[in-house]
């Protein structure tokens, strides 16, 4: 088990003398074969191994070898190849010889690091020792130094000279520490300077930096910090409004309330600053954006407040600086009329004003459509009205009854009535009343206990019946029956009798849900020849 492993292993050992088998968590595998044959196979695998698989062969559990160094694979292959290794003990001896020789060589390489005569010699010594993540002088194919590449050789040299070094790990730790310190210093310096040169220096070293930790958050954080400085530099070096807008909209800055329409104002304000001005922090740039927005908004709001006529007001409201939504050209005069007595101080107030005027105009248009509708257009006018001002009573009465409800509504408020509706609330109240009135008529028909009550119920409904169907009702009924349903403005006894008998028939069957007429039209349809 490797250090830090936290897991429970249940071992089942089956022995036969010095041989046997092993199960780990109920899984049996040749990897855990400790039989004599398993040992022989493991030894044979070591003797046949090459540098790519020797480490795995040496780490076979049945061998139980110690101090295997994965960096010495080639050396193990060489030593085992020239040795007589017929047992695990002899293999261990070969491993120990390689390790000892390597230890001597490493000691000599560490000594070379400690005694290096200057930074250049130190880089050579570090390379021979096999130290990782050394940021040194990069060379091309001809071994010439590539200009502009970073080197921390002098920093390593100073740090190593001041430390006690005993192992390769000590040297590696110094290199990693210097790398981290130096790249952090350059990022901090870039944050302070906010210049192209400082960003370039930090970015170059950061590109070569690697602390050896997978998915390291420290390295990622340094990159994010440098991205912010890079974005600030772009804002400072923008030569026109479009470039400045692009820079300040960078996701790395994460600014809020950046308004595209204010791009020229942002650039003009930057140009008005003293020579040498630059944005040094995100907070400073954010404050700048908000201040410019406030100034521009004030000017745009003033234009709205001071509009001299409807056209000027609509132009002011359409300013991209304000960014208002749902402006309607058709409401130009209404906006100006509603402006009287108002003084706006924020864009939010103006937007609410626009919404309110739009709503009032829409309401007025729908109410006017009701007031001016004819008998043939009243149903569509009511439908349009309810689509905006939902009327639960009218909606819930159902599609079959709505035409007859509208007939009642028409009789009460339609053509020829002198009082027009003044608001949506009045229309909605009248529509709800019409539903109640109609349902009263229908309930009277369905609750009739005899022919007299049926006739009385229809007489109450005569006005609405005529308004809804007019001559068509008489014609329709007379197609079914050879008698008029009306005599001297009253429902005939014969018609009342026929409908009452139809109602009784509905209630005599076994379908309880069909005991009533759903509409007055259904009751009339029961009149048979």
Secondary structure, DSSP 8 states (H G I E B T S, - for coil): --TT------EEEEEETTEEEEEETTEE-GGG--SHHHHHHHHHHHHH--TTTHHHHHT-TTT------GGGHHHHHHHHHTS---SHHHHHHHHHHHHHHHHHHHHHHHHHHHT-SSHHHHHHHHHHHT-SS-----B-TTS-B-TT----HHHHHHHHHTS---SHHHHHHHHHHHHHHHHHHHHHHHHHH-SHHHHHHHHHHHHH---S-TT-HHHHHHHHHHHHHHHHHHHHH--SHHHHHHHHT-TTT--S---GGGHHHHHHHHHTS-TT----SHHHHHHHHHHHHHHHHHHHHHHHHT--SHHHHHHHHT-TTT---S--GGGHHHHHHHHTT----SHHHHHHHHHHHHHHHHHHHHHHHHHH--TTTHHHHHHHHHHHS--HHHHHT-HHHHHHHHHHHHHHHSTT-S----SHHHHHHHHHHHHHHHHHHHHHHHT--SHHHHHHHHHHHHHHHHHHHTHHHHHHHHHHSSS-SEETTEE-HHHHHHHHHHHHHHHHSS-GGGSS-SSHHHHHHT---
